[in-house]
Amino acid sequence: MGSSGSALRVCADHRGGINWLSLSPDGQRLLTGSEDGTARLWSTADGRCCALLQGHESYVTFCQLEDEAAFTCSADCTIRRWDVRTGQCRQVYRGHTSIVNRILVANNQLFSSSYDRTARAWTVDKGQVSKEFRGHRNCVLTLAYSAPKDLPSDPCLEAAMGGGLLVTGSTDDTAKVWQVASGCCHQTLRGHTGAVLCLVLDVSSHTAFTGSTDATVRAWDILSGEQLRVFREHQGSVICLELTDRLLYTGSADRTVKCWLADTGERVRTFPAHRHSVSALKYHAGTLFTGSGDACARAFDAQSGVLQRVFRGHTFVINCLQVHGQVLYTASHDGALRLWDVRGLQSAPPSPRRPAAKRSLSRLFSNKVACAAPVSLQPA
């Protein structure tokens, strides 16, 4: 069954559910975006709120935290950039005509997706639209980006690939690959029979993995548009993905997580024990953390699949997870950010049949996981 986790702190400052949680690349701060229309910055040193970001006129759908700036998007159709030291809004990005679902800051560019059926690229400093990506027939949900340095150095493709490739997933049952430099659609990835809910990109092999309400995950070559393989064993919508060490973890409405060999599609493990949909995944140092609609977070040994710990205390679905040092952060629709002690989790030694890849493949949306020294928080 797994032991119960120990709470370090409960942060209940938000007056509405927390929709997303982002960790800064340097691991010093967290950013939460809420249904109450605000975002908050938190220190990972002591777990305290260090800034309240106010200005959006509707709920915050998503957020991304960089070392010097915080980015938020909202149902008010705008994106905002904030100074992390002062909490002041430095830029408002206007142009979308409906809810902004996701944002992604990469390669000195800001990308966004919206219910208005478009994705957009923006100049970070000036707040102007540099490219508009039109072609989806319904809401654009997910985003991933492959920088020019990660693409083949083919002189024939240099002009097309010069700005990198943007991959988008939509409720029109497709994903699309866009040339950022021109704004043209490079490939349309057709095969799903339901909305594309989640997307993760393996930049080293130019492969996109998409999860859908049709209960499948599909792997695609983003250069050619070819469907490489289909992962079919889930019995419900695939809600979240995590890719690391050539293993793909998939969380589903069927209350399970499955682990697959990313290169072959072979299922190697199933993680049960959830009492509701699996809503969030995070792999960290040999442990797979999950968040669920049953209001619990769980820690599994990623190698053996053994449930090691259950973290109880939230009262609604857990929307996002982050790990920093020896602390697990969980953000829930109950409005609370909870901090949990994860010391003592033991991982099985890696299987000799699957040597670790030379580089991590974890590219789930825009969030980053920092593996830093333990913070000085003590269990409550």
Secondary structure, DSSP 4 states (H G I P E B T S, - for coil): --EEPEEEEEE---SS-EEEEEE-TTSSEEEEEETTS-EEEEETTT--EEEEE---SS-EEEEEE-SSEEEEEETTSEEEEEETTT--EEEEEE--SS-EEEEEEETTEEEEEETTSEEEEEETTT--EEEEEE--SS-EEEEEEE-GGGS---TTTHHHHTT-EEEEEETTS-EEEEETTT--EEEEE---SS-EEEEEEETTTTEEEEEETTS-EEEEETTT--EEEEE---SS-EEEEEEETTEEEEEETTS-EEEEETTT--EEEEE---SS-EEEEEEETTEEEEEETTS-EEEEETTT--EEEEE---SS-EEEEEEETTEEEEEETTS-EEEEE-TT--PPPPPTTSPPPSS----BTT---B--PPPS----
